[in-house]
Amino acid sequence: MIKLTFPLNEEQRDSVHAGDYVLLSGEIYTARDAAHKLIFEMIKNNETLPFDLRNACIYYVGPTPAAPDQIIGSAGPTTSSRMDFYTPKMMEHGLTCMIGKGRRSDEVKKAIIKNHGVYFVACGGAGALLSHCIIKREMVAFENLLSEAVTRLTIKDFPCFVGIDTKGNDIYDSD
């Protein structure tokens, strides 16, 4: 098991390999389809983004509302391929890590290789358990999107696998 703390530098990203089991800690951002579309449009229009993409990690999640005594509700990964159209452009602007579930397109794999990125895979269906690894949550942007708003999470020992490493090795392509 490998412990990593965000933000990850290039050497740290290069040190993990597809299939490695990792525990992630540090600050990450949440964003799903609607937020990706807005961020993509902001990039196209040369607008200032609501958070710095450089060396950032985005978790593809739309958490459920938190109970009164919780930081966040169930926070399981959503299908990453829905963000594939936006990901290469976001990586050109500094995004280096993503957390989600499922396969990624060839274009995303190429962007991961080019930008020394890493795609982490979280266990789908375990959102209630994963929420216990989230120790802080703050609104960042697009509050009107509700569960799809961009938030900054502080995570501790968040369990994942390396889905695609900086060399393009992909757990979904192995036998």
Biotite code that builds the C-alpha atoms (Angstrom):
import biotite.structure as struc

atoms = struc.array([
    struc.Atom([0.000, 0.000, 0.000], chain_id="A", res_id=1, res_name="MET", atom_name="CA", element="C"),
    struc.Atom([1.297, 3.419, -0.964], chain_id="A", res_id=2, res_name="ILE", atom_name="CA", element="C"),
    struc.Atom([0.406, 6.596, 0.912], chain_id="A", res_id=3, res_name="LYS", atom_name="CA", element="C"),
    struc.Atom([0.286, 9.799, -1.124], chain_id="A", res_id=4, res_name="LEU", atom_name="CA", element="C"),
    struc.Atom([-0.512, 13.361, -0.077], chain_id="A", res_id=5, res_name="THR", atom_name="CA", element="C"),
    struc.Atom([-1.805, 15.992, -2.498], chain_id="A", res_id=6, res_name="PHE", atom_name="CA", element="C"),
    struc.Atom([-0.595, 17.974, -4.260], chain_id="A", res_id=7, res_name="PRO", atom_name="CA", element="C"),
    struc.Atom([1.571, 15.353, -5.955], chain_id="A", res_id=8, res_name="LEU", atom_name="CA", element="C"),
    struc.Atom([4.702, 16.406, -7.775], chain_id="A", res_id=9, res_name="ASN", atom_name="CA", element="C"),
    struc.Atom([5.771, 14.790, -11.041], chain_id="A", res_id=10, res_name="GLU", atom_name="CA", element="C"),
    struc.Atom([8.185, 12.419, -9.312], chain_id="A", res_id=11, res_name="GLU", atom_name="CA", element="C"),
    struc.Atom([5.432, 11.150, -7.001], chain_id="A", res_id=12, res_name="GLN", atom_name="CA", element="C"),
    struc.Atom([3.031, 10.686, -9.905], chain_id="A", res_id=13, res_name="ARG", atom_name="CA", element="C"),
    struc.Atom([5.713, 8.812, -11.881], chain_id="A", res_id=14, res_name="ASP", atom_name="CA", element="C"),
    struc.Atom([6.384, 6.515, -8.908], chain_id="A", res_id=15, res_name="SER", atom_name="CA", element="C"),
    struc.Atom([2.994, 4.778, -8.945], chain_id="A", res_id=16, res_name="VAL", atom_name="CA", element="C"),
    struc.Atom([1.902, 2.133, -11.410], chain_id="A", res_id=17, res_name="HIS", atom_name="CA", element="C"),
    struc.Atom([-1.413, 0.878, -12.751], chain_id="A", res_id=18, res_name="ALA", atom_name="CA", element="C"),
    struc.Atom([-2.879, -1.522, -10.205], chain_id="A", res_id=19, res_name="GLY", atom_name="CA", element="C"),
    struc.Atom([-1.089, -0.065, -7.165], chain_id="A", res_id=20, res_name="ASP", atom_name="CA", element="C"),
    struc.Atom([-3.299, 0.266, -4.101], chain_id="A", res_id=21, res_name="TYR", atom_name="CA", element="C"),
    struc.Atom([-2.992, 3.764, -2.634], chain_id="A", res_id=22, res_name="VAL", atom_name="CA", element="C"),
    struc.Atom([-4.300, 5.764, 0.298], chain_id="A", res_id=23, res_name="LEU", atom_name="CA", element="C"),
    struc.Atom([-4.748, 9.400, -0.684], chain_id="A", res_id=24, res_name="LEU", atom_name="CA", element="C"),
    struc.Atom([-4.672, 12.382, 1.662], chain_id="A", res_id=25, res_name="SER", atom_name="CA", element="C"),
    struc.Atom([-4.673, 16.149, 1.211], chain_id="A", res_id=26, res_name="GLY", atom_name="CA", element="C"),
    struc.Atom([-6.841, 18.622, -0.697], chain_id="A", res_id=27, res_name="GLU", atom_name="CA", element="C"),
    struc.Atom([-8.813, 17.683, -3.800], chain_id="A", res_id=28, res_name="ILE", atom_name="CA", element="C"),
    struc.Atom([-11.728, 19.217, -5.699], chain_id="A", res_id=29, res_name="TYR", atom_name="CA", element="C"),
    struc.Atom([-15.077, 17.779, -6.661], chain_id="A", res_id=30, res_name="THR", atom_name="CA", element="C"),
    struc.Atom([-16.573, 18.300, -10.102], chain_id="A", res_id=31, res_name="ALA", atom_name="CA", element="C"),
    struc.Atom([-18.983, 16.426, -12.317], chain_id="A", res_id=32, res_name="ARG", atom_name="CA", element="C"),
    struc.Atom([-20.526, 16.934, -15.739], chain_id="A", res_id=33, res_name="ASP", atom_name="CA", element="C"),
    struc.Atom([-22.147, 20.345, -15.264], chain_id="A", res_id=34, res_name="ALA", atom_name="CA", element="C"),
    struc.Atom([-19.123, 21.851, -13.499], chain_id="A", res_id=35, res_name="ALA", atom_name="CA", element="C"),
    struc.Atom([-16.775, 20.441, -16.151], chain_id="A", res_id=36, res_name="HIS", atom_name="CA", element="C"),
    struc.Atom([-18.826, 22.084, -18.878], chain_id="A", res_id=37, res_name="LYS", atom_name="CA", element="C"),
    struc.Atom([-18.646, 25.461, -17.091], chain_id="A", res_id=38, res_name="LEU", atom_name="CA", element="C"),
    struc.Atom([-14.904, 25.161, -16.420], chain_id="A", res_id=39, res_name="ILE", atom_name="CA", element="C"),
    struc.Atom([-14.298, 24.133, -20.045], chain_id="A", res_id=40, res_name="PHE", atom_name="CA", element="C"),
    struc.Atom([-16.224, 27.202, -21.271], chain_id="A", res_id=41, res_name="GLU", atom_name="CA", element="C"),
    struc.Atom([-14.268, 29.449, -18.912], chain_id="A", res_id=42, res_name="MET", atom_name="CA", element="C"),
    struc.Atom([-10.995, 28.075, -20.309], chain_id="A", res_id=43, res_name="ILE", atom_name="CA", element="C"),
    struc.Atom([-12.191, 28.618, -23.896], chain_id="A", res_id=44, res_name="LYS", atom_name="CA", element="C"),
    struc.Atom([-13.157, 32.210, -23.022], chain_id="A", res_id=45, res_name="ASN", atom_name="CA", element="C"),
    struc.Atom([-9.869, 32.921, -21.193], chain_id="A", res_id=46, res_name="ASN", atom_name="CA", element="C"),
    struc.Atom([-11.772, 33.617, -17.977], chain_id="A", res_id=47, res_name="GLU", atom_name="CA", element="C"),
    struc.Atom([-10.300, 33.258, -14.507], chain_id="A", res_id=48, res_name="THR", atom_name="CA", element="C"),
    struc.Atom([-11.152, 29.864, -13.074], chain_id="A", res_id=49, res_name="LEU", atom_name="CA", element="C"),
    struc.Atom([-12.669, 29.554, -9.580], chain_id="A", res_id=50, res_name="PRO", atom_name="CA", element="C"),
    struc.Atom([-9.728, 27.401, -8.477], chain_id="A", res_id=51, res_name="PHE", atom_name="CA", element="C"),
    struc.Atom([-6.219, 26.749, -9.720], chain_id="A", res_id=52, res_name="ASP", atom_name="CA", element="C"),
    struc.Atom([-6.083, 23.662, -11.936], chain_id="A", res_id=53, res_name="LEU", atom_name="CA", element="C"),
    struc.Atom([-2.291, 23.510, -11.733], chain_id="A", res_id=54, res_name="ARG", atom_name="CA", element="C"),
    struc.Atom([-1.320, 20.287, -9.992], chain_id="A", res_id=55, res_name="ASN", atom_name="CA", element="C"),
    struc.Atom([-4.920, 19.762, -8.874], chain_id="A", res_id=56, res_name="ALA", atom_name="CA", element="C"),
    struc.Atom([-6.858, 16.553, -8.391], chain_id="A", res_id=57, res_name="CYS", atom_name="CA", element="C"),
    struc.Atom([-10.555, 16.354, -9.253], chain_id="A", res_id=58, res_name="ILE", atom_name="CA", element="C"),
    struc.Atom([-12.832, 13.723, -7.738], chain_id="A", res_id=59, res_name="TYR", atom_name="CA", element="C"),
    struc.Atom([-15.780, 12.902, -9.970], chain_id="A", res_id=60, res_name="TYR", atom_name="CA", element="C"),
    struc.Atom([-18.447, 12.798, -7.290], chain_id="A", res_id=61, res_name="VAL", atom_name="CA", element="C"),
    struc.Atom([-21.889, 14.201, -6.629], chain_id="A", res_id=62, res_name="GLY", atom_name="CA", element="C"),
    struc.Atom([-22.312, 13.583, -2.924], chain_id="A", res_id=63, res_name="PRO", atom_name="CA", element="C"),
    struc.Atom([-25.657, 13.199, -1.240], chain_id="A", res_id=64, res_name="THR", atom_name="CA", element="C"),
    struc.Atom([-26.673, 15.805, 1.344], chain_id="A", res_id=65, res_name="PRO", atom_name="CA", element="C"),
    struc.Atom([-24.932, 15.465, 4.683], chain_id="A", res_id=66, res_name="ALA", atom_name="CA", element="C"),
    struc.Atom([-26.815, 14.483, 7.811], chain_id="A", res_id=67, res_name="ALA", atom_name="CA", element="C"),
    struc.Atom([-26.683, 17.173, 10.524], chain_id="A", res_id=68, res_name="PRO", atom_name="CA", element="C"),
    struc.Atom([-23.691, 15.551, 12.265], chain_id="A", res_id=69, res_name="ASP", atom_name="CA", element="C"),
    struc.Atom([-21.715, 14.775, 9.078], chain_id="A", res_id=70, res_name="GLN", atom_name="CA", element="C"),
    struc.Atom([-19.308, 16.684, 6.827], chain_id="A", res_id=71, res_name="ILE", atom_name="CA", element="C"),
    struc.Atom([-20.695, 15.079, 3.671], chain_id="A", res_id=72, res_name="ILE", atom_name="CA", element="C"),
    struc.Atom([-23.220, 12.456, 2.672], chain_id="A", res_id=73, res_name="GLY", atom_name="CA", element="C"),
    struc.Atom([-22.459, 9.372, 0.635], chain_id="A", res_id=74, res_name="SER", atom_name="CA", element="C"),
    struc.Atom([-19.565, 10.275, -1.655], chain_id="A", res_id=75, res_name="ALA", atom_name="CA", element="C"),
    struc.Atom([-18.940, 7.489, -4.145], chain_id="A", res_id=76, res_name="GLY", atom_name="CA", element="C"),
    struc.Atom([-17.289, 8.010, -7.539], chain_id="A", res_id=77, res_name="PRO", atom_name="CA", element="C"),
    struc.Atom([-19.284, 8.656, -10.672], chain_id="A", res_id=78, res_name="THR", atom_name="CA", element="C"),
    struc.Atom([-18.532, 7.293, -14.130], chain_id="A", res_id=79, res_name="THR", atom_name="CA", element="C"),
    struc.Atom([-15.421, 9.106, -15.341], chain_id="A", res_id=80, res_name="SER", atom_name="CA", element="C"),
    struc.Atom([-15.999, 8.704, -19.071], chain_id="A", res_id=81, res_name="SER", atom_name="CA", element="C"),
    struc.Atom([-18.682, 11.397, -18.912], chain_id="A", res_id=82, res_name="ARG", atom_name="CA", element="C"),
    struc.Atom([-15.873, 13.916, -18.305], chain_id="A", res_id=83, res_name="MET", atom_name="CA", element="C"),
    struc.Atom([-13.620, 12.595, -21.095], chain_id="A", res_id=84, res_name="ASP", atom_name="CA", element="C"),
    struc.Atom([-14.559, 15.350, -23.557], chain_id="A", res_id=85, res_name="PHE", atom_name="CA", element="C"),
    struc.Atom([-13.323, 18.023, -21.116], chain_id="A", res_id=86, res_name="TYR", atom_name="CA", element="C"),
    struc.Atom([-10.350, 16.286, -19.511], chain_id="A", res_id=87, res_name="THR", atom_name="CA", element="C"),
    struc.Atom([-7.596, 16.799, -22.127], chain_id="A", res_id=88, res_name="PRO", atom_name="CA", element="C"),
    struc.Atom([-8.191, 20.584, -22.201], chain_id="A", res_id=89, res_name="LYS", atom_name="CA", element="C"),
    struc.Atom([-8.257, 20.740, -18.401], chain_id="A", res_id=90, res_name="MET", atom_name="CA", element="C"),
    struc.Atom([-4.997, 18.782, -18.273], chain_id="A", res_id=91, res_name="MET", atom_name="CA", element="C"),
    struc.Atom([-3.448, 21.289, -20.695], chain_id="A", res_id=92, res_name="GLU", atom_name="CA", element="C"),
    struc.Atom([-4.266, 23.886, -18.028], chain_id="A", res_id=93, res_name="HIS", atom_name="CA", element="C"),
    struc.Atom([-2.611, 21.990, -15.194], chain_id="A", res_id=94, res_name="GLY", atom_name="CA", element="C"),
    struc.Atom([-4.940, 19.256, -13.957], chain_id="A", res_id=95, res_name="LEU", atom_name="CA", element="C"),
    struc.Atom([-2.761, 16.265, -13.071], chain_id="A", res_id=96, res_name="THR", atom_name="CA", element="C"),
    struc.Atom([-4.914, 13.789, -11.145], chain_id="A", res_id=97, res_name="CYS", atom_name="CA", element="C"),
    struc.Atom([-8.455, 12.508, -11.282], chain_id="A", res_id=98, res_name="MET", atom_name="CA", element="C"),
    struc.Atom([-10.449, 10.108, -9.116], chain_id="A", res_id=99, res_name="ILE", atom_name="CA", element="C"),
    struc.Atom([-13.452, 8.271, -10.503], chain_id="A", res_id=100, res_name="GLY", atom_name="CA", element="C"),
    struc.Atom([-14.573, 4.898, -11.751], chain_id="A", res_id=101, res_name="LYS", atom_name="CA", element="C"),
    struc.Atom([-14.521, 3.123, -15.080], chain_id="A", res_id=102, res_name="GLY", atom_name="CA", element="C"),
    struc.Atom([-12.603, 3.278, -18.328], chain_id="A", res_id=103, res_name="ARG", atom_name="CA", element="C"),
    struc.Atom([-11.182, 6.435, -19.902], chain_id="A", res_id=104, res_name="ARG", atom_name="CA", element="C"),
    struc.Atom([-10.954, 7.282, -23.593], chain_id="A", res_id=105, res_name="SER", atom_name="CA", element="C"),
    struc.Atom([-7.788, 7.042, -25.673], chain_id="A", res_id=106, res_name="ASP", atom_name="CA", element="C"),
    struc.Atom([-7.695, 10.870, -25.789], chain_id="A", res_id=107, res_name="GLU", atom_name="CA", element="C"),
    struc.Atom([-7.651, 11.024, -21.994], chain_id="A", res_id=108, res_name="VAL", atom_name="CA", element="C"),
    struc.Atom([-4.912, 8.366, -21.832], chain_id="A", res_id=109, res_name="LYS", atom_name="CA", element="C"),
    struc.Atom([-2.816, 10.431, -24.253], chain_id="A", res_id=110, res_name="LYS", atom_name="CA", element="C"),
    struc.Atom([-3.367, 13.545, -22.131], chain_id="A", res_id=111, res_name="ALA", atom_name="CA", element="C"),
    struc.Atom([-2.389, 11.620, -18.989], chain_id="A", res_id=112, res_name="ILE", atom_name="CA", element="C"),
    struc.Atom([0.872, 10.505, -20.625], chain_id="A", res_id=113, res_name="ILE", atom_name="CA", element="C"),
    struc.Atom([1.633, 13.969, -22.045], chain_id="A", res_id=114, res_name="LYS", atom_name="CA", element="C"),
    struc.Atom([0.999, 15.726, -18.718], chain_id="A", res_id=115, res_name="ASN", atom_name="CA", element="C"),
    struc.Atom([2.401, 13.041, -16.375], chain_id="A", res_id=116, res_name="HIS", atom_name="CA", element="C"),
    struc.Atom([-1.044, 12.625, -14.863], chain_id="A", res_id=117, res_name="GLY", atom_name="CA", element="C"),
    struc.Atom([-2.613, 9.814, -12.894], chain_id="A", res_id=118, res_name="VAL", atom_name="CA", element="C"),
    struc.Atom([-6.145, 8.465, -12.914], chain_id="A", res_id=119, res_name="TYR", atom_name="CA", element="C"),
    struc.Atom([-7.152, 6.909, -9.617], chain_id="A", res_id=120, res_name="PHE", atom_name="CA", element="C"),
    struc.Atom([-10.088, 4.506, -9.370], chain_id="A", res_id=121, res_name="VAL", atom_name="CA", element="C"),
    struc.Atom([-12.285, 4.492, -6.275], chain_id="A", res_id=122, res_name="ALA", atom_name="CA", element="C"),
    struc.Atom([-14.647, 1.658, -5.465], chain_id="A", res_id=123, res_name="CYS", atom_name="CA", element="C"),
    struc.Atom([-18.121, 2.268, -6.816], chain_id="A", res_id=124, res_name="GLY", atom_name="CA", element="C"),
    struc.Atom([-20.938, 1.393, -4.442], chain_id="A", res_id=125, res_name="GLY", atom_name="CA", element="C"),
    struc.Atom([-18.884, 2.291, -1.373], chain_id="A", res_id=126, res_name="ALA", atom_name="CA", element="C"),
    struc.Atom([-19.890, 5.956, -1.121], chain_id="A", res_id=127, res_name="GLY", atom_name="CA", element="C"),
    struc.Atom([-20.997, 5.760, 2.508], chain_id="A", res_id=128, res_name="ALA", atom_name="CA", element="C"),
    struc.Atom([-17.665, 4.227, 3.519], chain_id="A", res_id=129, res_name="LEU", atom_name="CA", element="C"),
    struc.Atom([-15.618, 6.645, 1.405], chain_id="A", res_id=130, res_name="LEU", atom_name="CA", element="C"),
    struc.Atom([-17.363, 9.608, 3.026], chain_id="A", res_id=131, res_name="SER", atom_name="CA", element="C"),
    struc.Atom([-15.627, 8.719, 6.302], chain_id="A", res_id=132, res_name="HIS", atom_name="CA", element="C"),
    struc.Atom([-12.282, 9.557, 4.648], chain_id="A", res_id=133, res_name="CYS", atom_name="CA", element="C"),
    struc.Atom([-13.453, 13.131, 4.009], chain_id="A", res_id=134, res_name="ILE", atom_name="CA", element="C"),
    struc.Atom([-12.537, 15.333, 6.947], chain_id="A", res_id=135, res_name="ILE", atom_name="CA", element="C"),
    struc.Atom([-13.379, 18.794, 5.576], chain_id="A", res_id=136, res_name="LYS", atom_name="CA", element="C"),
    struc.Atom([-15.567, 20.267, 2.840], chain_id="A", res_id=137, res_name="ARG", atom_name="CA", element="C"),
    struc.Atom([-15.782, 23.856, 1.541], chain_id="A", res_id=138, res_name="GLU", atom_name="CA", element="C"),
    struc.Atom([-17.804, 25.359, -1.294], chain_id="A", res_id=139, res_name="MET", atom_name="CA", element="C"),
    struc.Atom([-15.611, 26.708, -4.131], chain_id="A", res_id=140, res_name="VAL", atom_name="CA", element="C"),
    struc.Atom([-17.856, 27.489, -7.100], chain_id="A", res_id=141, res_name="ALA", atom_name="CA", element="C"),
    struc.Atom([-21.164, 26.962, -8.871], chain_id="A", res_id=142, res_name="PHE", atom_name="CA", element="C"),
    struc.Atom([-23.219, 26.526, -5.690], chain_id="A", res_id=143, res_name="GLU", atom_name="CA", element="C"),
    struc.Atom([-26.364, 26.592, -7.842], chain_id="A", res_id=144, res_name="ASN", atom_name="CA", element="C"),
    struc.Atom([-25.337, 23.179, -9.213], chain_id="A", res_id=145, res_name="LEU", atom_name="CA", element="C"),
    struc.Atom([-26.083, 21.673, -5.781], chain_id="A", res_id=146, res_name="LEU", atom_name="CA", element="C"),
    struc.Atom([-24.448, 18.226, -5.580], chain_id="A", res_id=147, res_name="SER", atom_name="CA", element="C"),
    struc.Atom([-22.480, 18.997, -8.761], chain_id="A", res_id=148, res_name="GLU", atom_name="CA", element="C"),
    struc.Atom([-20.982, 22.210, -7.365], chain_id="A", res_id=149, res_name="ALA", atom_name="CA", element="C"),
    struc.Atom([-17.210, 22.451, -7.096], chain_id="A", res_id=150, res_name="VAL", atom_name="CA", element="C"),
    struc.Atom([-16.085, 21.893, -3.526], chain_id="A", res_id=151, res_name="THR", atom_name="CA", element="C"),
    struc.Atom([-12.672, 21.498, -1.935], chain_id="A", res_id=152, res_name="ARG", atom_name="CA", element="C"),
    struc.Atom([-12.333, 18.361, 0.135], chain_id="A", res_id=153, res_name="LEU", atom_name="CA", element="C"),
    struc.Atom([-9.670, 17.450, 2.617], chain_id="A", res_id=154, res_name="THR", atom_name="CA", element="C"),
    struc.Atom([-9.280, 13.689, 2.576], chain_id="A", res_id=155, res_name="ILE", atom_name="CA", element="C"),
    struc.Atom([-7.338, 11.289, 4.770], chain_id="A", res_id=156, res_name="LYS", atom_name="CA", element="C"),
    struc.Atom([-6.414, 7.739, 3.766], chain_id="A", res_id=157, res_name="ASP", atom_name="CA", element="C"),
    struc.Atom([-8.920, 7.681, 0.911], chain_id="A", res_id=158, res_name="PHE", atom_name="CA", element="C"),
    struc.Atom([-8.558, 4.209, -0.686], chain_id="A", res_id=159, res_name="PRO", atom_name="CA", element="C"),
    struc.Atom([-8.038, 3.918, -4.457], chain_id="A", res_id=160, res_name="CYS", atom_name="CA", element="C"),
    struc.Atom([-6.226, 1.975, -7.113], chain_id="A", res_id=161, res_name="PHE", atom_name="CA", element="C"),
    struc.Atom([-4.049, 3.544, -9.774], chain_id="A", res_id=162, res_name="VAL", atom_name="CA", element="C"),
    struc.Atom([-6.222, 3.110, -12.851], chain_id="A", res_id=163, res_name="GLY", atom_name="CA", element="C"),
    struc.Atom([-3.940, 4.748, -15.421], chain_id="A", res_id=164, res_name="ILE", atom_name="CA", element="C"),
    struc.Atom([-0.358, 5.686, -14.625], chain_id="A", res_id=165, res_name="ASP", atom_name="CA", element="C"),
    struc.Atom([1.863, 8.343, -16.197], chain_id="A", res_id=166, res_name="THR", atom_name="CA", element="C"),
    struc.Atom([3.055, 5.856, -18.835], chain_id="A", res_id=167, res_name="LYS", atom_name="CA", element="C"),
    struc.Atom([-0.500, 5.063, -19.957], chain_id="A", res_id=168, res_name="GLY", atom_name="CA", element="C"),
    struc.Atom([-0.679, 1.620, -18.381], chain_id="A", res_id=169, res_name="ASN", atom_name="CA", element="C"),
    struc.Atom([-4.374, 0.974, -17.753], chain_id="A", res_id=170, res_name="ASP", atom_name="CA", element="C"),
    struc.Atom([-5.889, -1.558, -15.361], chain_id="A", res_id=171, res_name="ILE", atom_name="CA", element="C"),
    struc.Atom([-8.897, -1.878, -17.648], chain_id="A", res_id=172, res_name="TYR", atom_name="CA", element="C"),
    struc.Atom([-6.659, -3.046, -20.522], chain_id="A", res_id=173, res_name="ASP", atom_name="CA", element="C"),
    struc.Atom([-4.824, -5.771, -18.616], chain_id="A", res_id=174, res_name="SER", atom_name="CA", element="C"),
    struc.Atom([-5.816, -9.436, -18.615], chain_id="A", res_id=175, res_name="ASP", atom_name="CA", element="C"),
])
